[in-house]
């Protein structure tokens, strides 16, 4: 994002920081995408500016972070101020800056999920899991894919919604992360932490486990050895559950529509989006397939 494009966001940042008594002087942009992430180097604070209309999601993320801290689950921690802060219609949250870190491993994901899923459902409002959140929105934004492919994806979406509603019984519902993969787990010199808490909800723990299973069985991003270790650490293999194909296909659909949406504004994504569609439609042979980019 250019300096001129970042200027309105900086105004939001300044307004939000002022509201809680923080100085935004010298703020550094870390990521300027749908959600903007800024660093306040003098206070060692990370500021997250969400999209308009995401106030409820930001408030849920704050509730989740406080609950995780109370339960001693290793996760990113909030700055101790009243939040989220509304600034020009955008919800803003404030987080303690982490020391240098790297992505966690597949085993790290399994260990943190095991801790999370061992907890009873918290007495906070989380809402129930929707595996298809933003799928319709992404398909509407996918202007570069062919009409027949888009119609096929819409039909797959409808079929999966029906299958999800009638899925087989599995593990008892718990609080679930919603997007559990190594990119959302970080390892510092001292600990492994969970981050990106915006997709937390109540639902089947299998949804958290399916993410790694799909990376092993669908895209091959996780090796067989890594997947076996993931199952050993967590203590359960989700692929043995008869409902696995439903959740796996839902995860695959999300991954395809993510690529299709980004292809509309980034030409580098177009071939990958079409490749993912071709895979789901049976044009590229059996799983595992090689998918590039964010999985």
VEXDREN-2710 file (C-alpha; in Angstrom, 1 decimal):
% VEXDREN-2710
k/r/px/py/pz
1/UNK/0.0/0.0/0.0
2/UNK/1.3/3.4/-0.9
3/UNK/1.9/6.2/1.6
4/UNK/-1.1/8.1/0.2
5/UNK/-3.3/5.1/0.5
6/UNK/-2.1/4.4/4.1
7/UNK/-2.9/8.0/5.2
8/UNK/-6.6/7.4/6.0
9/UNK/-5.6/4.3/8.0
10/UNK/-3.0/6.3/9.9
11/UNK/-5.8/8.8/10.9
12/UNK/-7.8/5.8/12.3
13/UNK/-4.7/4.6/14.1
14/UNK/-4.1/8.1/15.7
15/UNK/-7.7/8.4/16.8
16/UNK/-7.8/4.9/18.4
17/UNK/-4.5/5.4/20.2
18/UNK/-5.5/8.8/21.5
19/UNK/-8.7/7.3/22.9
20/UNK/-6.8/5.1/25.3
21/UNK/-3.8/7.3/26.0
22/UNK/-1.2/5.8/23.7
23/UNK/1.2/7.8/21.6
24/UNK/1.1/6.8/17.9
25/UNK/4.2/8.8/17.0
26/UNK/6.6/6.7/15.0
27/UNK/4.0/3.9/14.3
28/UNK/5.3/1.4/11.8
29/UNK/2.9/-0.5/9.4
30/UNK/3.5/-4.2/9.5
31/UNK/0.6/-5.4/7.2
32/UNK/-1.8/-3.2/5.3
33/UNK/-4.4/-5.5/3.8
34/UNK/-8.1/-6.1/4.8
35/UNK/-7.0/-5.9/8.4
36/UNK/-4.2/-3.3/9.1
37/UNK/-1.5/-4.2/11.6
38/UNK/0.7/-1.5/13.1
39/UNK/3.5/-1.5/15.6
40/UNK/4.1/1.2/18.3
41/UNK/7.8/0.6/18.8
42/UNK/8.1/2.9/21.9
43/UNK/5.3/1.0/23.8
44/UNK/6.0/-2.5/22.3
45/UNK/2.3/-2.6/21.3
46/UNK/0.7/-4.1/18.2
47/UNK/-2.4/-2.4/16.9
48/UNK/-4.9/-4.3/14.8
49/UNK/-7.4/-2.2/12.7
50/UNK/-10.2/-4.4/11.4
51/UNK/-12.6/-3.7/8.5
52/UNK/-15.7/-1.7/8.9
53/UNK/-18.6/-3.9/10.1
54/UNK/-16.4/-6.2/12.1
55/UNK/-17.1/-4.8/15.6
56/UNK/-18.8/-7.9/16.8
57/UNK/-15.9/-10.1/15.6
58/UNK/-13.4/-7.8/17.3
59/UNK/-15.3/-7.9/20.5
60/UNK/-15.5/-11.7/20.4
61/UNK/-11.7/-11.8/19.8
62/UNK/-11.2/-9.7/22.9
63/UNK/-13.4/-12.0/24.9
64/UNK/-11.5/-15.0/23.6
65/UNK/-8.1/-13.5/24.5
66/UNK/-9.2/-12.8/28.0
67/UNK/-10.6/-16.3/28.5
68/UNK/-7.4/-17.9/27.1
69/UNK/-5.3/-15.8/29.5
70/UNK/-7.6/-16.9/32.4
71/UNK/-7.2/-20.5/31.4
72/UNK/-3.4/-20.2/31.0
73/UNK/-3.6/-21.3/27.3
74/UNK/-0.5/-19.8/25.6
75/UNK/-1.7/-17.2/23.2
76/UNK/-1.2/-13.6/22.2
77/UNK/-2.2/-11.2/25.0
78/UNK/-4.2/-8.0/25.1
79/UNK/-2.9/-4.7/26.4
80/UNK/-4.9/-4.0/29.6
81/UNK/-7.3/-1.3/28.3
82/UNK/-11.0/-1.2/27.4
83/UNK/-11.3/-2.4/23.9
84/UNK/-12.1/-2.7/21.1
85/UNK/-12.0/1.0/20.3
86/UNK/-14.2/2.4/17.5
87/UNK/-12.3/4.8/15.3
88/UNK/-14.1/6.1/12.2
89/UNK/-16.3/3.1/12.2
90/UNK/-13.5/0.6/12.4
91/UNK/-12.8/-1.6/15.5
92/UNK/-9.3/-1.4/16.8
93/UNK/-7.6/-3.8/19.2
94/UNK/-4.3/-3.5/21.1
95/UNK/-1.9/-6.4/21.8
96/UNK/1.4/-7.0/23.5
97/UNK/4.2/-7.2/21.0
98/UNK/5.9/-10.6/20.9
99/UNK/9.6/-11.2/20.9
100/UNK/11.2/-12.5/17.7
101/UNK/9.3/-15.6/16.5
102/UNK/8.8/-18.1/13.8
103/UNK/5.9/-20.2/12.6
104/UNK/5.1/-23.2/14.8
105/UNK/5.4/-26.8/13.7
106/UNK/2.6/-29.3/13.0
107/UNK/3.3/-30.8/16.4
108/UNK/3.0/-27.4/18.0
109/UNK/-0.5/-27.1/16.4
110/UNK/-1.5/-30.5/17.8
111/UNK/-0.2/-29.7/21.3
112/UNK/-2.1/-26.3/21.5
113/UNK/-5.3/-27.8/20.1
114/UNK/-5.1/-30.6/22.6
115/UNK/-4.9/-28.1/25.4
116/UNK/-7.7/-25.9/24.0
117/UNK/-10.1/-28.8/23.3
118/UNK/-9.6/-30.2/26.8
119/UNK/-11.4/-27.1/28.2
120/UNK/-15.2/-27.0/28.8
121/UNK/-17.1/-24.6/26.6
122/UNK/-16.6/-21.1/28.2
123/UNK/-19.4/-19.0/29.5
124/UNK/-18.8/-16.3/26.9
125/UNK/-20.7/-15.5/23.7
126/UNK/-18.8/-17.2/20.8
127/UNK/-21.5/-18.2/18.4
128/UNK/-21.6/-21.5/16.6
129/UNK/-19.1/-22.5/13.9
130/UNK/-20.0/-21.7/10.3
131/UNK/-17.5/-23.5/8.0
132/UNK/-18.8/-21.5/5.1
133/UNK/-18.3/-18.0/6.3
134/UNK/-17.5/-15.6/3.4
135/UNK/-17.7/-18.4/0.8
136/UNK/-20.6/-16.7/-1.0
137/UNK/-18.9/-13.3/-0.7
138/UNK/-15.7/-14.7/-2.2
139/UNK/-17.6/-16.3/-5.1
140/UNK/-19.3/-13.0/-5.8
141/UNK/-15.9/-11.3/-5.9
142/UNK/-14.4/-14.1/-8.1
143/UNK/-14.8/-12.2/-11.4
144/UNK/-12.1/-14.0/-13.4
145/UNK/-13.4/-17.6/-13.2
146/UNK/-15.6/-19.1/-15.8
147/UNK/-19.4/-19.1/-15.3
148/UNK/-19.7/-22.9/-15.5
149/UNK/-17.0/-23.2/-12.8
150/UNK/-18.7/-20.6/-10.6
151/UNK/-22.0/-22.4/-11.0
152/UNK/-20.4/-25.7/-10.0
153/UNK/-18.8/-24.2/-6.9
154/UNK/-22.2/-22.7/-5.9
155/UNK/-23.7/-26.1/-6.3
156/UNK/-20.9/-27.7/-4.2
157/UNK/-21.5/-25.1/-1.6
158/UNK/-25.2/-25.9/-1.4
159/UNK/-24.5/-29.6/-1.2
160/UNK/-22.0/-29.2/1.6
161/UNK/-24.2/-26.9/3.6
162/UNK/-26.8/-29.7/3.6
163/UNK/-24.3/-32.4/4.4
164/UNK/-22.9/-30.2/7.3
165/UNK/-26.3/-29.9/8.8
166/UNK/-26.7/-33.7/8.7
167/UNK/-23.1/-34.7/9.6
168/UNK/-22.4/-37.8/11.7
169/UNK/-21.8/-37.5/15.4
170/UNK/-18.2/-37.0/16.4
171/UNK/-16.3/-35.5/19.3
172/UNK/-18.2/-33.3/21.8
173/UNK/-18.4/-29.6/20.9
174/UNK/-15.7/-27.4/22.3
175/UNK/-14.3/-23.9/21.7
176/UNK/-12.5/-24.2/18.4
177/UNK/-9.8/-21.9/16.9
178/UNK/-11.3/-22.0/13.5
179/UNK/-8.1/-21.6/11.4
180/UNK/-5.6/-23.8/13.1
181/UNK/-2.4/-24.2/11.0
182/UNK/1.3/-23.4/11.6
183/UNK/0.9/-19.9/10.2
184/UNK/-1.4/-19.1/13.2
185/UNK/1.0/-20.7/15.8
186/UNK/4.2/-18.9/16.6
187/UNK/7.3/-20.1/18.5
188/UNK/9.4/-17.7/20.4
189/UNK/12.6/-18.5/22.3
190/UNK/10.6/-19.3/25.4
191/UNK/7.1/-20.6/24.3
192/UNK/4.7/-21.6/21.6
193/UNK/1.7/-19.3/21.2
194/UNK/-1.7/-19.3/19.5
195/UNK/-2.6/-16.2/17.5
196/UNK/-5.3/-14.9/15.1
197/UNK/-8.2/-15.5/17.3
198/UNK/-10.9/-13.9/15.2
199/UNK/-12.4/-17.3/14.0
200/UNK/-13.0/-18.7/17.5
201/UNK/-16.5/-20.3/17.9
202/UNK/-18.2/-23.3/19.5
203/UNK/-18.2/-26.3/17.3
204/UNK/-16.8/-29.8/16.6
205/UNK/-13.1/-30.1/17.4
206/UNK/-12.7/-32.0/14.1
207/UNK/-12.9/-28.6/12.3
208/UNK/-9.6/-27.6/13.9
209/UNK/-8.1/-31.0/13.1
210/UNK/-9.2/-31.1/9.5
211/UNK/-7.0/-28.2/8.5
212/UNK/-3.8/-30.3/9.1
213/UNK/-5.4/-33.4/7.6
214/UNK/-6.3/-31.5/4.4
215/UNK/-2.7/-30.2/4.2
216/UNK/-1.6/-33.8/4.4
217/UNK/-4.2/-35.6/2.3
218/UNK/-5.3/-32.9/-0.2
219/UNK/-2.3/-30.7/-0.9
220/UNK/0.6/-32.7/0.3
221/UNK/2.0/-29.7/2.3
222/UNK/2.3/-31.9/5.3
223/UNK/4.2/-35.2/5.0
224/UNK/2.9/-38.6/6.1
225/UNK/5.4/-38.6/8.9
226/UNK/4.4/-35.2/10.1
227/UNK/0.7/-36.1/10.0
228/UNK/1.3/-39.3/11.9
229/UNK/3.1/-37.3/14.6
230/UNK/0.3/-34.7/14.6
231/UNK/-2.2/-37.5/15.4
232/UNK/0.1/-39.0/18.0
233/UNK/0.5/-35.7/19.8
234/UNK/-3.2/-34.8/19.7
235/UNK/-4.4/-38.4/20.3
236/UNK/-7.0/-38.6/17.5
237/UNK/-7.0/-39.1/13.7
238/UNK/-9.8/-37.1/12.2
239/UNK/-9.6/-38.9/8.8
240/UNK/-10.9/-42.1/10.5
241/UNK/-14.2/-40.3/11.3
242/UNK/-17.0/-40.9/8.8
243/UNK/-17.8/-37.2/8.7
244/UNK/-14.2/-36.3/7.6
245/UNK/-15.1/-36.0/3.8
246/UNK/-17.7/-33.4/4.6
247/UNK/-15.4/-31.1/6.6
248/UNK/-12.5/-31.8/4.3
249/UNK/-14.5/-30.7/1.3
250/UNK/-15.7/-27.6/3.1
251/UNK/-12.1/-26.7/3.9
252/UNK/-11.1/-27.3/0.3
253/UNK/-13.9/-25.1/-0.9
254/UNK/-12.7/-22.3/1.4
255/UNK/-9.2/-22.7/-0.1
256/UNK/-10.5/-22.6/-3.6
257/UNK/-12.7/-19.5/-3.1
258/UNK/-9.9/-17.7/-1.3
259/UNK/-7.7/-18.1/-4.4
260/UNK/-10.6/-17.2/-6.7
261/UNK/-11.3/-14.0/-4.9
262/UNK/-7.7/-12.9/-4.9
263/UNK/-7.4/-13.7/-8.6
264/UNK/-9.8/-10.9/-9.4
265/UNK/-7.3/-8.3/-8.2
266/UNK/-4.0/-10.1/-8.5
267/UNK/-3.1/-11.7/-11.8
268/UNK/-0.5/-13.9/-10.1
269/UNK/-3.3/-15.8/-8.4
270/UNK/-5.3/-16.6/-11.6
271/UNK/-3.5/-19.8/-12.7
272/UNK/-3.5/-21.1/-9.1
273/UNK/-7.3/-20.4/-8.7
274/UNK/-8.1/-22.2/-11.9
275/UNK/-5.8/-25.1/-10.9
276/UNK/-7.6/-25.5/-7.6
277/UNK/-11.0/-25.5/-9.3
278/UNK/-9.7/-28.1/-11.8
279/UNK/-8.5/-30.3/-9.0
280/UNK/-11.9/-30.2/-7.3
281/UNK/-13.7/-30.9/-10.6
282/UNK/-11.7/-34.0/-11.2
283/UNK/-9.6/-32.5/-14.1
284/UNK/-6.2/-33.0/-12.4
285/UNK/-6.2/-36.5/-11.1
286/UNK/-6.6/-37.8/-7.6
287/UNK/-5.4/-36.2/-4.3
288/UNK/-2.9/-35.1/-3.2
289/UNK/-2.5/-32.0/-5.4
290/UNK/0.2/-29.4/-5.4
291/UNK/-1.4/-26.1/-4.4
292/UNK/0.8/-23.0/-4.1
293/UNK/0.3/-19.9/-2.1
294/UNK/-1.6/-19.6/1.2
295/UNK/-3.3/-22.9/2.0
END
